[in-house]
Amino acid sequence: MTPRWKVGLIGGLIIAVVAAAIYFPILRRRVKRAARLQQQSEEQARRELTQPVTINPGDPRVKTKLFWGSDTDDSTLVPVTVELPLSNDPVLRSKQVLNTLFAGPVDADLRTLPPDAVLLELYILPDGTAVADFSEALATSIPSGIVSEQLAVDSIARTLEANVPQVQRLKILIHGQEMETLAGHLDLTGTFIVNTKPAQTPPKPGNR
């Protein structure tokens, strides 16, 4: 006969295995649910932090040039002109045009910037340098490669050049930090030339 303690041990092991088979799937579901809730909370916090700058319909409508990818060449940009009510304040105006740029073109294939990337903050230094702070998605979601990285930065710089003459240079930060590269190739430690012309007043409504 099997000793009583062995019977008890085997019985205990069987109960433990059955309990684990029942409990582990429940635990797994709870962990996944907690992860989803945490992700949703982080996403909600990010959205609240990065509420887009509202375009005031009362502002004068201006023919605005936005630079997206060309449908005939993957390595060039083309301007698309749209009419937007823009502020005369250069900082607010910069945020308005960049938020519109990041919203992307109708044709997603012409997009030069990741759809989940957002502008967190922007300010302009007295020397005309625009310091633009973007979410981490600008670096993590963009295809790695010098061409795609250069196109992304060029689309930002050229859009600022066409619409905010007060901006002379562009400094890009990622989530408040200076990065060595955008996604492994394009150097972000310096600034990018935006406009070599002296600063001037924004174009009047209806003018190019």
C-alpha positions as a printed NumPy array, in Angstrom:
array([[  0.   ,   0.   ,   0.   ],
       [  1.091,   3.487,  -0.703],
       [  2.036,   5.378,   2.443],
       [ -0.584,   7.84 ,   3.563],
       [  1.788,  10.792,   3.289],
       [  2.481,   9.994,  -0.365],
       [ -1.231,   9.83 ,  -1.079],
       [ -1.642,  13.187,   0.609],
       [  1.268,  14.643,  -1.318],
       [ -0.055,  13.385,  -4.657],
       [ -3.513,  14.666,  -3.818],
       [ -2.077,  18.052,  -2.897],
       [ -0.133,  18.224,  -6.151],
       [ -3.229,  17.362,  -8.154],
       [ -5.212,  20.059,  -6.39 ],
       [ -2.391,  22.557,  -7.002],
       [ -2.238,  21.707, -10.708],
       [ -6.009,  22.033, -11.101],
       [ -6.021,  25.311,  -9.191],
       [ -3.168,  26.646, -11.333],
       [ -4.983,  25.613, -14.511],
       [ -8.025,  27.557, -13.353],
       [ -6.26 ,  30.546, -11.806],
       [ -3.491,  31.278, -14.328],
       [ -5.858,  32.098, -17.241],
       [ -7.793,  34.398, -14.898],
       [ -4.541,  36.022, -13.777],
       [ -3.412,  36.392, -17.39 ],
       [ -6.671,  38.114, -18.317],
       [ -6.36 ,  40.429, -15.332],
       [ -2.782,  41.342, -16.255],
       [ -3.79 ,  42.037, -19.871],
       [ -6.747,  44.108, -18.7  ],
       [ -4.529,  46.096, -16.338],
       [ -2.044,  46.686, -19.154],
       [ -4.836,  47.897, -21.439],
       [ -6.162,  50.242, -18.778],
       [ -2.662,  51.597, -18.142],
       [ -2.125,  52.094, -21.868],
       [ -5.475,  53.846, -22.188],
       [ -4.645,  56.053, -19.205],
       [ -1.264,  56.967, -20.693],
       [ -2.867,  57.641, -24.069],
       [ -5.548,  59.813, -22.443],
       [ -2.894,  61.737, -20.514],
       [ -0.909,  62.241, -23.71 ],
       [ -3.983,  63.464, -25.56 ],
       [ -4.858,  65.888, -22.764],
       [ -1.27 ,  67.141, -22.719],
       [ -1.169,  67.651, -26.465],
       [ -4.537,  69.194, -27.207],
       [ -4.135,  70.822, -30.619],
       [ -4.036,  74.587, -30.822],
       [ -7.49 ,  75.741, -31.764],
       [ -7.787,  77.7  , -34.967],
       [ -9.95 ,  80.728, -34.302],
       [-12.454,  81.137, -37.157],
       [-12.334,  84.867, -36.449],
       [ -8.679,  85.081, -37.467],
       [ -8.004,  86.276, -41.013],
       [ -7.903,  83.488, -43.588],
       [ -4.468,  83.083, -45.14 ],
       [ -3.285,  81.012, -48.084],
       [ -1.074,  78.553, -46.247],
       [  1.553,  76.32 , -47.837],
       [  2.002,  72.875, -46.319],
       [  4.772,  70.598, -47.557],
       [  3.977,  66.912, -47.982],
       [  5.484,  64.141, -50.068],
       [  5.268,  64.062, -53.846],
       [  3.094,  61.417, -55.472],
       [  5.709,  60.955, -58.211],
       [  8.907,  60.862, -56.162],
       [  9.421,  59.437, -52.676],
       [ 12.315,  61.777, -51.913],
       [ 10.806,  65.186, -52.727],
       [  8.285,  67.53 , -51.176],
       [  5.535,  69.509, -52.86 ],
       [  3.612,  72.485, -51.466],
       [ -0.144,  72.228, -51.053],
       [ -1.962,  75.524, -50.577],
       [ -4.945,  75.663, -48.257],
       [ -6.76 ,  78.59 , -46.689],
       [ -6.619,  78.649, -42.909],
       [ -7.539,  81.245, -40.307],
       [ -4.123,  81.98 , -38.776],
       [ -3.005,  84.108, -35.872],
       [ -0.532,  86.954, -36.416],
       [  1.355,  85.839, -33.311],
       [  4.354,  83.865, -34.662],
       [  4.354,  81.249, -31.884],
       [  0.643,  80.509, -32.135],
       [  0.843,  80.669, -35.925],
       [  3.706,  78.119, -35.922],
       [  1.669,  75.75 , -33.771],
       [ -1.362,  76.128, -36.026],
       [  0.453,  75.333, -39.263],
       [  2.447,  72.455, -37.752],
       [ -0.653,  70.878, -36.214],
       [ -2.284,  71.048, -39.634],
       [  0.839,  69.559, -41.212],
       [  0.87 ,  66.7  , -38.702],
       [ -2.81 ,  66.022, -39.355],
       [ -1.562,  64.84 , -42.731],
       [ -2.744,  65.037, -46.331],
       [ -5.902,  63.377, -47.611],
       [ -3.729,  60.763, -49.317],
       [ -1.946,  58.923, -46.492],
       [  0.77 ,  57.772, -48.914],
       [  1.975,  61.395, -49.153],
       [  2.438,  61.692, -45.4  ],
       [  5.975,  62.605, -44.305],
       [  5.337,  62.436, -40.548],
       [  4.094,  59.574, -38.34 ],
       [  0.315,  59.749, -37.78 ],
       [  0.715,  59.306, -34.016],
       [  3.365,  62.024, -33.616],
       [  2.269,  65.323, -32.106],
       [  3.722,  68.739, -31.351],
       [  4.034,  69.067, -27.567],
       [  5.343,  72.625, -27.351],
       [  6.968,  75.344, -29.418],
       [  8.569,  78.642, -28.572],
       [ 10.693,  81.101, -30.526],
       [ 13.947,  82.493, -29.148],
       [ 14.888,  86.152, -29.687],
       [ 17.363,  85.134, -32.425],
       [ 14.565,  83.542, -34.461],
       [ 15.231,  79.935, -33.475],
       [ 12.017,  77.946, -33.131],
       [ 12.418,  75.222, -30.513],
       [  9.869,  72.538, -31.313],
       [  9.283,  69.701, -28.863],
       [  7.634,  66.611, -30.377],
       [  6.324,  63.386, -28.891],
       [  8.492,  60.272, -28.946],
       [  6.493,  58.897, -31.875],
       [  8.303,  61.288, -34.217],
       [ 11.472,  59.285, -33.562],
       [ 10.081,  55.812, -32.902],
       [  7.371,  55.584, -35.58 ],
       [  9.211,  57.134, -38.506],
       [ 10.867,  54.705, -40.949],
       [ 14.574,  54.613, -40.127],
       [ 16.689,  55.967, -42.952],
       [ 18.32 ,  59.233, -43.925],
       [ 15.797,  59.928, -46.714],
       [ 12.651,  59.521, -44.63 ],
       [ 14.184,  61.351, -41.666],
       [ 15.341,  64.253, -43.848],
       [ 11.931,  64.49 , -45.524],
       [ 10.219,  64.689, -42.144],
       [ 12.409,  67.549, -40.936],
       [ 12.321,  69.334, -44.299],
       [  8.518,  69.247, -44.358],
       [  8.462,  70.923, -40.941],
       [ 11.14 ,  73.489, -41.819],
       [  9.688,  74.418, -45.208],
       [  6.184,  74.745, -43.797],
       [  7.514,  77.151, -41.166],
       [  9.537,  79.032, -43.788],
       [  6.488,  79.527, -46.014],
       [  4.16 ,  80.708, -43.263],
       [  6.122,  82.143, -40.321],
       [  8.834,  84.52 , -41.581],
       [  9.98 ,  85.259, -38.02 ],
       [ 11.43 ,  81.74 , -37.75 ],
       [ 15.026,  81.638, -38.956],
       [ 16.173,  78.275, -37.581],
       [ 14.606,  75.111, -36.178],
       [ 15.702,  73.121, -33.138],
       [ 13.981,  69.772, -32.638],
       [ 13.535,  68.149, -29.236],
       [ 11.945,  64.771, -28.53 ],
       [  9.817,  64.761, -25.384],
       [ 11.806,  67.661, -23.964],
       [ 15.202,  66.086, -24.609],
       [ 17.901,  66.795, -27.168],
       [ 18.547,  63.661, -29.217],
       [ 21.666,  62.789, -31.188],
       [ 19.641,  61.598, -34.184],
       [ 16.025,  61.437, -35.239],
       [ 15.765,  57.687, -35.898],
       [ 19.41 ,  56.695, -36.15 ],
       [ 20.632,  58.849, -39.049],
       [ 19.714,  62.55 , -39.168],
       [ 21.719,  64.668, -36.719],
       [ 19.522,  66.574, -34.239],
       [ 22.273,  68.069, -32.086],
       [ 22.338,  71.318, -34.065],
       [ 19.718,  73.504, -35.717],
       [ 18.215,  73.457, -39.194],
       [ 18.16 ,  76.543, -41.402],
       [ 14.584,  77.634, -42.043],
       [ 14.812,  81.127, -43.484],
       [ 17.84 ,  83.153, -44.548],
       [ 15.752,  86.256, -45.23 ],
       [ 15.251,  88.955, -42.58 ],
       [ 12.123,  88.498, -40.501],
       [  9.066,  90.28 , -41.812],
       [  5.4  ,  90.53 , -41.011],
       [  3.167,  87.588, -41.922],
       [  1.389,  87.761, -45.282],
       [ -1.92 ,  89.575, -45.331],
       [ -5.147,  87.603, -45.751],
       [ -5.631,  86.417, -49.318],
       [ -1.974,  86.903, -50.31 ],
       [  0.431,  84.123, -51.09 ]])
